[in-house]
Amino acid sequence: MSARDRFEEISILKEIAELLNEGTDTRNVLSYVLNKLLQVTGLHTGWIFLIDENGKHHLIADEALPPALASNQKQRMCHGNCWCVNKYNNHQLNKATNIIECKRIEDALEEKAGDTCGLTHHATVPLRAGDERFGILNVGAPHKTHFEKNELALLEAVAYQIGTALKRIKLTQREQETALVAERNRLARDLHDSVNQLLFSLSLTARAGVEMTESNDVQQTFTYMQDMAQEALGEMRALIWQLRPSGLENGIVSALRSFAEMLGLSIETKVTGAATIPGKVEEALWRIGQEALANCKKHSQTTEVILHFLASEDEVRMTIRDMGCGFHYEENLKIPSLGLRNMKSRTVSLNGTFLLQSKPGSGTEIEIHIPF
């Protein structure tokens, strides 16, 4: 290797190290690092799987996949098992290693799924930081069937940096989520101590005004003020409850039941299965459930609500249904309200599906399905 080539290699490795030390967006960081890594190693193709605690892999970054692997929106890469993922899940993959052949490529050839561009083998490197594991890095090149020790050593060195960066990003996100919860709690306390108390005082003042005057017109004015204050007080208490749900620590169903009762709804709940739900999914279900129950209170003209909740080890389904007045809705039309659109947006952001069914006189049903 010439001095110039060596200098370029060091420069690229420096870029990789700087980005891994500063980047905060996992997908963008890993896509950039993978591109630079292939550049410095002279390899052609690569992909990174993040693997969760249940052993399920997620394609987070890829570069120059052959048509056989990239076709059909990379479905072959996103689903199914392969030898490298199996070795990782069985704790048999602890360092950079040669994988004899790629099962995904073999399956593509057998099924005549498209051109593989001469790619048959890849090196696999686990991504970890200490005892914490995050996934695997795979790299290869057309007709390359073996990786030298120095190649594997370089891949392993970069993989260690990637693992450390992933841990740093994870800790940063956790800190941000903690700060967000703390800010919500602070806002809830401020609303309770200031606006909530003012509304309560206004309600008492209006009530006293009714009793202190004999004028019918003035009494009606004070009564109207008292009713408005009570309504605003109810809205404020609901807002405070949304910001700081006191029952979420007992589970999402318990929290939604308490929220429904606070709104004056009679709720029937049915729970099937039991599983640990990721925090982001639970947060989304909580916000979606709040919006759905609030809509029942405001628009359905009924107080009867049914909540079905089904949880398994890799997905959750939540259905909220009322037998109220309903409204005209067709699936191919735009969702009519901002609240419903927000519910769908929260669901889609977690790769879930949002189903809405409603007809005048037949009530409304919302079904949320989120895989994890």
VEXLOKOL-975293 format. One record per residue (C-alpha): residue number from 1; x negated, y, z negated. Coordinates in nm, 4 decimals, decimal comma, always signed. Example, Ala and Ser with C-alpha at 12.3 -4.5 7.8 and 13.67 -1.06 7.14 Angstrom:
2
+-------+----------+----------+----------+
| vexse |        x |        y |        z |
+-------+----------+----------+----------+
|     1 |  -1,2300 |  -0,4500 |  -0,7800 |
|     2 |  -1,3670 |  -0,1060 |  -0,7140 |
+-------+----------+----------+----------+
//
This chain:
372
+-------+----------+----------+----------+
| vexse |        x |        y |        z |
+-------+----------+----------+----------+
|     1 |  +0,0000 |  +0,0000 |  +0,0000 |
|     2 |  -0,1398 |  +0,3404 |  +0,0988 |
|     3 |  -0,1787 |  +0,6245 |  -0,1492 |
|     4 |  +0,1026 |  +0,8115 |  +0,0247 |
|     5 |  +0,3377 |  +0,5133 |  +0,0014 |
|     6 |  +0,2450 |  +0,4699 |  -0,3636 |
|     7 |  +0,3169 |  +0,8367 |  -0,4329 |
|     8 |  +0,6590 |  +0,8110 |  -0,2621 |
|     9 |  +0,7396 |  +0,5008 |  -0,4677 |
|    10 |  +0,6498 |  +0,6768 |  -0,7931 |
|    11 |  +0,8548 |  +0,9810 |  -0,6881 |
|    12 |  +1,1632 |  +0,7654 |  -0,6255 |
|    13 |  +1,1210 |  +0,5822 |  -0,9552 |
|    14 |  +1,0957 |  +0,9214 |  -1,1267 |
|    15 |  +1,4238 |  +1,0281 |  -0,9620 |
|    16 |  +1,5883 |  +0,7081 |  -1,0831 |
|    17 |  +1,4627 |  +0,7609 |  -1,4392 |
|    18 |  +1,5771 |  +1,1245 |  -1,4472 |
|    19 |  +1,9275 |  +1,0423 |  -1,3253 |
|    20 |  +1,9648 |  +0,7519 |  -1,5675 |
|    21 |  +1,8560 |  +0,9825 |  -1,8480 |
|    22 |  +2,1004 |  +1,2624 |  -1,7603 |
|    23 |  +2,3964 |  +1,1214 |  -1,5629 |
|    24 |  +2,7380 |  +1,0779 |  -1,7256 |
|    25 |  +2,9562 |  +0,9366 |  -1,4459 |
|    26 |  +2,8927 |  +0,5607 |  -1,4390 |
|    27 |  +3,0062 |  +0,4958 |  -1,0824 |
|    28 |  +2,8161 |  +0,7867 |  -0,9292 |
|    29 |  +2,5015 |  +0,7153 |  -1,1319 |
|    30 |  +2,4900 |  +0,3466 |  -1,0398 |
|    31 |  +2,5647 |  +0,4106 |  -0,6718 |
|    32 |  +2,2779 |  +0,6599 |  -0,6502 |
|    33 |  +2,0356 |  +0,4388 |  -0,8441 |
|    34 |  +2,1182 |  +0,1363 |  -0,6294 |
|    35 |  +2,0511 |  +0,3354 |  -0,3128 |
|    36 |  +1,7160 |  +0,4592 |  -0,4415 |
|    37 |  +1,6183 |  +0,1153 |  -0,5732 |
|    38 |  +1,6729 |  -0,0448 |  -0,2321 |
|    39 |  +1,4712 |  +0,2360 |  -0,0795 |
|    40 |  +1,1724 |  +0,1833 |  -0,3071 |
|    41 |  +1,1775 |  -0,1974 |  -0,2778 |
|    42 |  +1,2364 |  -0,2094 |  +0,0973 |
|    43 |  +1,5403 |  -0,4317 |  +0,0450 |
|    44 |  +1,8593 |  -0,3846 |  +0,2435 |
|    45 |  +2,1679 |  -0,4890 |  +0,0452 |
|    46 |  +2,2699 |  -0,4627 |  -0,3180 |
|    47 |  +2,5646 |  -0,4569 |  -0,5541 |
|    48 |  +2,6271 |  -0,4115 |  -0,9236 |
|    49 |  +2,8869 |  -0,5964 |  -1,1291 |
|    50 |  +2,9913 |  -0,4656 |  -1,4692 |
|    51 |  +3,1207 |  -0,7582 |  -1,6740 |
|    52 |  +3,3534 |  -0,7103 |  -1,9702 |
|    53 |  +3,3686 |  -0,9045 |  -2,2955 |
|    54 |  +3,6177 |  -1,1482 |  -2,1386 |
|    55 |  +3,3726 |  -1,2363 |  -1,8613 |
|    56 |  +3,5686 |  -1,0544 |  -1,5911 |
|    57 |  +3,3494 |  -0,8769 |  -1,3372 |
|    58 |  +3,4140 |  -0,5401 |  -1,1725 |
|    59 |  +3,2338 |  -0,4191 |  -0,8604 |
|    60 |  +3,1076 |  -0,0755 |  -0,9629 |
|    61 |  +2,8525 |  -0,0025 |  -0,6867 |
|    62 |  +2,7397 |  -0,1551 |  -0,3577 |
|    63 |  +2,5121 |  -0,0708 |  -0,0663 |
|    64 |  +2,5108 |  -0,2051 |  +0,2915 |
|    65 |  +2,7313 |  -0,5078 |  +0,2313 |
|    66 |  +2,7575 |  -0,7273 |  +0,5433 |
|    67 |  +3,0999 |  -0,7321 |  +0,7132 |
|    68 |  +3,1774 |  -1,0765 |  +0,5686 |
|    69 |  +3,1625 |  -0,9279 |  +0,2170 |
|    70 |  +3,2900 |  -0,5767 |  +0,2926 |
|    71 |  +3,6023 |  -0,6748 |  +0,4870 |
|    72 |  +3,9524 |  -0,6453 |  +0,3474 |
|    73 |  +3,8477 |  -0,3663 |  +0,1076 |
|    74 |  +3,5724 |  -0,5855 |  -0,0433 |
|    75 |  +3,8236 |  -0,8335 |  -0,1832 |
|    76 |  +3,5697 |  -1,1149 |  -0,1691 |
|    77 |  +3,3437 |  -0,9159 |  -0,4021 |
|    78 |  +3,6190 |  -0,8147 |  -0,6419 |
|    79 |  +3,7765 |  -1,1559 |  -0,7007 |
|    80 |  +3,6668 |  -1,5132 |  -0,7527 |
|    81 |  +3,3693 |  -1,6665 |  -0,9272 |
|    82 |  +3,0072 |  -1,6999 |  -0,8200 |
|    83 |  +2,6936 |  -1,8609 |  -0,9570 |
|    84 |  +2,5312 |  -1,5414 |  -1,0844 |
|    85 |  +2,8420 |  -1,4310 |  -1,2789 |
|    86 |  +2,8828 |  -1,7829 |  -1,4192 |
|    87 |  +2,5189 |  -1,7900 |  -1,5338 |
|    88 |  +2,5637 |  -1,4491 |  -1,6967 |
|    89 |  +2,8789 |  -1,5575 |  -1,8794 |
|    90 |  +2,7118 |  -1,8792 |  -1,9937 |
|    91 |  +2,4162 |  -1,6780 |  -2,1315 |
|    92 |  +2,1807 |  -1,8521 |  -1,8883 |
|    93 |  +2,0729 |  -1,5280 |  -1,7233 |
|    94 |  +1,8280 |  -1,3452 |  -1,9473 |
|    95 |  +1,5752 |  -1,2009 |  -1,7016 |
|    96 |  +1,5276 |  -1,1201 |  -1,3340 |
|    97 |  +1,5556 |  -1,4389 |  -1,1340 |
|    98 |  +1,5930 |  -1,5832 |  -0,7867 |
|    99 |  +1,9358 |  -1,7181 |  -0,7036 |
|   100 |  +1,8955 |  -2,0045 |  -0,4604 |
|   101 |  +2,1916 |  -1,9078 |  -0,2457 |
|   102 |  +2,4920 |  -1,6746 |  -0,2715 |
|   103 |  +2,8237 |  -1,8536 |  -0,3229 |
|   104 |  +3,0219 |  -1,5597 |  -0,1858 |
|   105 |  +2,8166 |  -1,5741 |  +0,1350 |
|   106 |  +2,8598 |  -1,9524 |  +0,1548 |
|   107 |  +3,2365 |  -1,9203 |  +0,1159 |
|   108 |  +3,2475 |  -1,6460 |  +0,3811 |
|   109 |  +3,0531 |  -1,8649 |  +0,6268 |
|   110 |  +3,2768 |  -2,1627 |  +0,5575 |
|   111 |  +3,5887 |  -1,9537 |  +0,6119 |
|   112 |  +3,4356 |  -1,7747 |  +0,9143 |
|   113 |  +3,5166 |  -1,4446 |  +0,7484 |
|   114 |  +3,2703 |  -1,2368 |  +0,9511 |
|   115 |  +2,9067 |  -1,1581 |  +1,0147 |
|   116 |  +2,6702 |  -1,2050 |  +0,7181 |
|   117 |  +2,3823 |  -1,0255 |  +0,8955 |
|   118 |  +2,1332 |  -1,2911 |  +0,7893 |
|   119 |  +2,1927 |  -1,2423 |  +0,4159 |
|   120 |  +2,1840 |  -1,5772 |  +0,2336 |
|   121 |  +1,9957 |  -1,5205 |  -0,0955 |
|   122 |  +1,9676 |  -1,2487 |  -0,3582 |
|   123 |  +1,7799 |  -1,1739 |  -0,6764 |
|   124 |  +1,9882 |  -1,1256 |  -0,9893 |
|   125 |  +1,8942 |  -0,9108 |  -1,2889 |
|   126 |  +2,0986 |  -0,8770 |  -1,6103 |
|   127 |  +2,1786 |  -0,5242 |  -1,7288 |
|   128 |  +2,1334 |  -0,4967 |  -2,1032 |
|   129 |  +2,0114 |  -0,2771 |  -2,3843 |
|   130 |  +1,8861 |  -0,4777 |  -2,6798 |
|   131 |  +2,1487 |  -0,7406 |  -2,7573 |
|   132 |  +2,4245 |  -0,5518 |  -2,5745 |
|   133 |  +2,5017 |  -0,6752 |  -2,2231 |
|   134 |  +2,6788 |  -0,4843 |  -1,9457 |
|   135 |  +2,6605 |  -0,6807 |  -1,6191 |
|   136 |  +2,4261 |  -0,7764 |  -1,3373 |
|   137 |  +2,2332 |  -0,6191 |  -1,0513 |
|   138 |  +2,2053 |  -0,8164 |  -0,7256 |
|   139 |  +1,9731 |  -0,7228 |  -0,4360 |
|   140 |  +1,8742 |  -0,8977 |  -0,1152 |
|   141 |  +1,7680 |  -0,8603 |  +0,2456 |
|   142 |  +1,8388 |  -1,0478 |  +0,5704 |
|   143 |  +1,6542 |  -1,3818 |  +0,5888 |
|   144 |  +1,4750 |  -1,3181 |  +0,2569 |
|   145 |  +1,4873 |  -1,6367 |  +0,0506 |
|   146 |  +1,2381 |  -1,5642 |  -0,2238 |
|   147 |  +1,1309 |  -1,2758 |  -0,4473 |
|   148 |  +0,7738 |  -1,2394 |  -0,5722 |
|   149 |  +0,6910 |  -1,1846 |  -0,9392 |
|   150 |  +0,5991 |  -0,8188 |  -0,8839 |
|   151 |  +0,9329 |  -0,7606 |  -0,7083 |
|   152 |  +1,1242 |  -0,9197 |  -0,9939 |
|   153 |  +0,9205 |  -0,7219 |  -1,2489 |
|   154 |  +1,0119 |  -0,3930 |  -1,0777 |
|   155 |  +1,3793 |  -0,4897 |  -1,0619 |
|   156 |  +1,3749 |  -0,5855 |  -1,4285 |
|   157 |  +1,2118 |  -0,2562 |  -1,5291 |
|   158 |  +1,4836 |  -0,0563 |  -1,3497 |
|   159 |  +1,7546 |  -0,2864 |  -1,4887 |
|   160 |  +1,6390 |  -0,2123 |  -1,8446 |
|   161 |  +1,6707 |  +0,1605 |  -1,7711 |
|   162 |  +2,0179 |  +0,1066 |  -1,6265 |
|   163 |  +2,1245 |  -0,0876 |  -1,9377 |
|   164 |  +1,9979 |  +0,1866 |  -2,1670 |
|   165 |  +2,1784 |  +0,4501 |  -1,9581 |
|   166 |  +2,5041 |  +0,2522 |  -1,9699 |
|   167 |  +2,4805 |  +0,2324 |  -2,3477 |
|   168 |  +2,4134 |  +0,6063 |  -2,3685 |
|   169 |  +2,7128 |  +0,6843 |  -2,1438 |
|   170 |  +2,9324 |  +0,4519 |  -2,3496 |
|   171 |  +2,8303 |  +0,6211 |  -2,6748 |
|   172 |  +2,8850 |  +0,9659 |  -2,5207 |
|   173 |  +3,2358 |  +0,8720 |  -2,4079 |
|   174 |  +3,3119 |  +0,7347 |  -2,7544 |
|   175 |  +3,1950 |  +1,0606 |  -2,9117 |
|   176 |  +3,4139 |  +1,2584 |  -2,6723 |
|   177 |  +3,7172 |  +1,0440 |  -2,7527 |
|   178 |  +3,6524 |  +1,0876 |  -3,1253 |
|   179 |  +3,6223 |  +1,4643 |  -3,0802 |
|   180 |  +3,9492 |  +1,4676 |  -2,8829 |
|   181 |  +4,1325 |  +1,2840 |  -3,1606 |
|   182 |  +3,9889 |  +1,5236 |  -3,4181 |
|   183 |  +4,1023 |  +1,8233 |  -3,2112 |
|   184 |  +4,4533 |  +1,6805 |  -3,1787 |
|   185 |  +4,4683 |  +1,6283 |  -3,5542 |
|   186 |  +4,3500 |  +1,9847 |  -3,6138 |
|   187 |  +4,6114 |  +2,1233 |  -3,3740 |
|   188 |  +4,8837 |  +1,9123 |  -3,5385 |
|   189 |  +4,7854 |  +2,0460 |  -3,8819 |
|   190 |  +4,7847 |  +2,4054 |  -3,7544 |
|   191 |  +5,1276 |  +2,3661 |  -3,5958 |
|   192 |  +5,2650 |  +2,2106 |  -3,9136 |
|   193 |  +5,1191 |  +2,4760 |  -4,1416 |
|   194 |  +5,2159 |  +2,7764 |  -3,9277 |
|   195 |  +5,4827 |  +2,7431 |  -3,6576 |
|   196 |  +5,6679 |  +2,4583 |  -3,8269 |
|   197 |  +5,6930 |  +2,6501 |  -4,1548 |
|   198 |  +5,8027 |  +2,9694 |  -3,9782 |
|   199 |  +6,0837 |  +2,7843 |  -3,8014 |
|   200 |  +6,1928 |  +2,6291 |  -4,1305 |
|   201 |  +6,1963 |  +2,9732 |  -4,2941 |
|   202 |  +6,3956 |  +3,1167 |  -4,0026 |
|   203 |  +6,6528 |  +2,8394 |  -4,0408 |
|   204 |  +6,6922 |  +2,9113 |  -4,4143 |
|   205 |  +6,7176 |  +3,2866 |  -4,3493 |
|   206 |  +6,9900 |  +3,2353 |  -4,0889 |
|   207 |  +7,1778 |  +3,0068 |  -4,3262 |
|   208 |  +7,1595 |  +3,2694 |  -4,6005 |
|   209 |  +7,2801 |  +3,5329 |  -4,3537 |
|   210 |  +7,5955 |  +3,3327 |  -4,2870 |
|   211 |  +7,6756 |  +3,3235 |  -4,6582 |
|   212 |  +7,5958 |  +3,6893 |  -4,7221 |
|   213 |  +7,8277 |  +3,8453 |  -4,4654 |
|   214 |  +8,2034 |  +3,8435 |  -4,4210 |
|   215 |  +8,1943 |  +3,9585 |  -4,0587 |
|   216 |  +8,2975 |  +3,6779 |  -3,8271 |
|   217 |  +8,0810 |  +3,8084 |  -3,5397 |
|   218 |  +7,7728 |  +3,8354 |  -3,7609 |
|   219 |  +7,8349 |  +3,4884 |  -3,9045 |
|   220 |  +7,8518 |  +3,3453 |  -3,5513 |
|   221 |  +7,5227 |  +3,5172 |  -3,4649 |
|   222 |  +7,3502 |  +3,3776 |  -3,7737 |
|   223 |  +7,4976 |  +3,0327 |  -3,7071 |
|   224 |  +7,3638 |  +3,0431 |  -3,3520 |
|   225 |  +7,0212 |  +3,1461 |  -3,4858 |
|   226 |  +7,0280 |  +2,8594 |  -3,7358 |
|   227 |  +7,1211 |  +2,6051 |  -3,4667 |
|   228 |  +6,8444 |  +2,7304 |  -3,2374 |
|   229 |  +6,5919 |  +2,7202 |  -3,5225 |
|   230 |  +6,6926 |  +2,3642 |  -3,6111 |
|   231 |  +6,6596 |  +2,2568 |  -3,2476 |
|   232 |  +6,3175 |  +2,4224 |  -3,2178 |
|   233 |  +6,2159 |  +2,2621 |  -3,5484 |
|   234 |  +6,3081 |  +1,9207 |  -3,4133 |
|   235 |  +6,1080 |  +1,9848 |  -3,0950 |
|   236 |  +5,8109 |  +2,1018 |  -3,3012 |
|   237 |  +5,8189 |  +1,7937 |  -3,5244 |
|   238 |  +5,8292 |  +1,5727 |  -3,2149 |
|   239 |  +5,5297 |  +1,7580 |  -3,0711 |
|   240 |  +5,3351 |  +1,7201 |  -3,3955 |
|   241 |  +5,4229 |  +1,3505 |  -3,4025 |
|   242 |  +5,2974 |  +1,3116 |  -3,0435 |
|   243 |  +4,9689 |  +1,4818 |  -3,1270 |
|   244 |  +4,9098 |  +1,2733 |  -3,4375 |
|   245 |  +5,1175 |  +0,9525 |  -3,4395 |
|   246 |  +5,1246 |  +0,8212 |  -3,7923 |
|   247 |  +5,2283 |  +0,4690 |  -3,6914 |
|   248 |  +4,9894 |  +0,3873 |  -3,4076 |
|   249 |  +4,7520 |  +0,2114 |  -3,6447 |
|   250 |  +5,0278 |  -0,0510 |  -3,6875 |
|   251 |  +5,0504 |  -0,1175 |  -3,3146 |
|   252 |  +5,2017 |  +0,0452 |  -3,0085 |
|   253 |  +5,5468 |  -0,1153 |  -3,0499 |
|   254 |  +5,5740 |  -0,0040 |  -3,4129 |
|   255 |  +5,4703 |  +0,3475 |  -3,3154 |
|   256 |  +5,7249 |  +0,3702 |  -3,0330 |
|   257 |  +5,9966 |  +0,2336 |  -3,2597 |
|   258 |  +5,9191 |  +0,5014 |  -3,5183 |
|   259 |  +5,9135 |  +0,7698 |  -3,2491 |
|   260 |  +6,2519 |  +0,6568 |  -3,1144 |
|   261 |  +6,4037 |  +0,6638 |  -3,4625 |
|   262 |  +6,2605 |  +1,0109 |  -3,5178 |
|   263 |  +6,4415 |  +1,1212 |  -3,1991 |
|   264 |  +6,7668 |  +0,9689 |  -3,3271 |
|   265 |  +6,7642 |  +0,6747 |  -3,0852 |
|   266 |  +6,8672 |  +0,3201 |  -3,1718 |
|   267 |  +6,5982 |  +0,0956 |  -3,0237 |
|   268 |  +6,5969 |  -0,2812 |  -2,9741 |
|   269 |  +6,2470 |  -0,4272 |  -2,9371 |
|   270 |  +6,1238 |  -0,7616 |  -2,8065 |
|   271 |  +5,7553 |  -0,8560 |  -2,8196 |
|   272 |  +5,6023 |  -1,1516 |  -2,6350 |
|   273 |  +5,2414 |  -1,2590 |  -2,6759 |
|   274 |  +4,9591 |  -1,1064 |  -2,8730 |
|   275 |  +4,6308 |  -0,9575 |  -2,7550 |
|   276 |  +4,3795 |  -0,6869 |  -2,8333 |
|   277 |  +4,4622 |  -0,3990 |  -2,5995 |
|   278 |  +4,1795 |  -0,1665 |  -2,4906 |
|   279 |  +4,1999 |  +0,1804 |  -2,6441 |
|   280 |  +4,2540 |  +0,3610 |  -2,3137 |
|   281 |  +4,5397 |  +0,1281 |  -2,2195 |
|   282 |  +4,7053 |  +0,1675 |  -2,5603 |
|   283 |  +4,6722 |  +0,5465 |  -2,5354 |
|   284 |  +4,8332 |  +0,5452 |  -2,1888 |
|   285 |  +5,1196 |  +0,3199 |  -2,3022 |
|   286 |  +5,1769 |  +0,5429 |  -2,6031 |
|   287 |  +5,2032 |  +0,8586 |  -2,3908 |
|   288 |  +5,4178 |  +0,6859 |  -2,1273 |
|   289 |  +5,6478 |  +0,5432 |  -2,3945 |
|   290 |  +5,6867 |  +0,8845 |  -2,5584 |
|   291 |  +5,7847 |  +1,0440 |  -2,2283 |
|   292 |  +6,0306 |  +0,7648 |  -2,1467 |
|   293 |  +6,1998 |  +0,7819 |  -2,4885 |
|   294 |  +6,2149 |  +1,1613 |  -2,4761 |
|   295 |  +6,3848 |  +1,1351 |  -2,1351 |
|   296 |  +6,6376 |  +0,8914 |  -2,2834 |
|   297 |  +6,7146 |  +1,1422 |  -2,5576 |
|   298 |  +6,7497 |  +1,4385 |  -2,3218 |
|   299 |  +6,9129 |  +1,2930 |  -2,0119 |
|   300 |  +7,0633 |  +0,9457 |  -2,0539 |
|   301 |  +7,3701 |  +1,0484 |  -2,2583 |
|   302 |  +7,3209 |  +0,7399 |  -2,4755 |
|   303 |  +7,1289 |  +0,6560 |  -2,7911 |
|   304 |  +7,0829 |  +0,2845 |  -2,7121 |
|   305 |  +6,7383 |  +0,1889 |  -2,5803 |
|   306 |  +6,5704 |  -0,1489 |  -2,5185 |
|   307 |  +6,1922 |  -0,1941 |  -2,5312 |
|   308 |  +6,0283 |  -0,5144 |  -2,4038 |
|   309 |  +5,6539 |  -0,5585 |  -2,4548 |
|   310 |  +5,4544 |  -0,8508 |  -2,3136 |
|   311 |  +5,0815 |  -0,8851 |  -2,3794 |
|   312 |  +4,8292 |  -1,1459 |  -2,2649 |
|   313 |  +4,4513 |  -1,1668 |  -2,2674 |
|   314 |  +4,4158 |  -0,9735 |  -1,9400 |
|   315 |  +4,7306 |  -0,7644 |  -1,8878 |
|   316 |  +5,0204 |  -0,5900 |  -2,0557 |
|   317 |  +5,3768 |  -0,5179 |  -1,9392 |
|   318 |  +5,6077 |  -0,2666 |  -2,1017 |
|   319 |  +5,9708 |  -0,2115 |  -2,0057 |
|   320 |  +6,1952 |  +0,0640 |  -2,1430 |
|   321 |  +6,5618 |  +0,0519 |  -2,0424 |
|   322 |  +6,8757 |  +0,2430 |  -2,1305 |
|   323 |  +7,2347 |  +0,1933 |  -2,0186 |
|   324 |  +7,3043 |  +0,5643 |  -1,9882 |
|   325 |  +7,4267 |  +0,7802 |  -1,7028 |
|   326 |  +7,1327 |  +0,7062 |  -1,4714 |
|   327 |  +7,0571 |  +0,9005 |  -1,1536 |
|   328 |  +7,0183 |  +0,8450 |  -0,7804 |
|   329 |  +6,6712 |  +0,7154 |  -0,6976 |
|   330 |  +6,5205 |  +0,5272 |  -0,4043 |
|   331 |  +6,1699 |  +0,3798 |  -0,4155 |
|   332 |  +6,0629 |  +0,5440 |  -0,0896 |
|   333 |  +6,1567 |  +0,8919 |  -0,2159 |
|   334 |  +5,9423 |  +1,1275 |  -0,4214 |
|   335 |  +5,9743 |  +1,0776 |  -0,7964 |
|   336 |  +6,2125 |  +1,3566 |  -0,9035 |
|   337 |  +6,0580 |  +1,4917 |  -1,2270 |
|   338 |  +5,7148 |  +1,5978 |  -1,3465 |
|   339 |  +5,7423 |  +1,3763 |  -1,6540 |
|   340 |  +5,8071 |  +1,0653 |  -1,4446 |
|   341 |  +5,5246 |  +1,1576 |  -1,2066 |
|   342 |  +5,2892 |  +1,1943 |  -1,5030 |
|   343 |  +5,3912 |  +0,8496 |  -1,6265 |
|   344 |  +5,3106 |  +0,7005 |  -1,2860 |
|   345 |  +4,9814 |  +0,8912 |  -1,2686 |
|   346 |  +4,8698 |  +0,7571 |  -1,6074 |
|   347 |  +4,9559 |  +0,4034 |  -1,4955 |
|   348 |  +4,7829 |  +0,4250 |  -1,1579 |
|   349 |  +4,4692 |  +0,5744 |  -1,3175 |
|   350 |  +4,4266 |  +0,2402 |  -1,4986 |
|   351 |  +4,4892 |  +0,0353 |  -1,1813 |
|   352 |  +4,8399 |  -0,0425 |  -1,3007 |
|   353 |  +5,1796 |  -0,0451 |  -1,1304 |
|   354 |  +5,4764 |  +0,1779 |  -1,2147 |
|   355 |  +5,8307 |  +0,0672 |  -1,1291 |
|   356 |  +6,1377 |  +0,2864 |  -1,1707 |
|   357 |  +6,4968 |  +0,1700 |  -1,1199 |
|   358 |  +6,8018 |  +0,3871 |  -1,1733 |
|   359 |  +7,1541 |  +0,4282 |  -1,0377 |
|   360 |  +7,4347 |  +0,6631 |  -1,1419 |
|   361 |  +7,6344 |  +0,4900 |  -1,4137 |
|   362 |  +7,3900 |  +0,1982 |  -1,4429 |
|   363 |  +7,1160 |  +0,3412 |  -1,6612 |
|   364 |  +6,7434 |  +0,3669 |  -1,6024 |
|   365 |  +6,4635 |  +0,1135 |  -1,6338 |
|   366 |  +6,0901 |  +0,1855 |  -1,6312 |
|   367 |  +5,8390 |  -0,1001 |  -1,6083 |
|   368 |  +5,4650 |  -0,0512 |  -1,6604 |
|   369 |  +5,2109 |  -0,3221 |  -1,5736 |
|   370 |  +4,8441 |  -0,2603 |  -1,6554 |
|   371 |  +4,5694 |  -0,5221 |  -1,6098 |
|   372 |  +4,2497 |  -0,5082 |  -1,8169 |
+-------+----------+----------+----------+
//
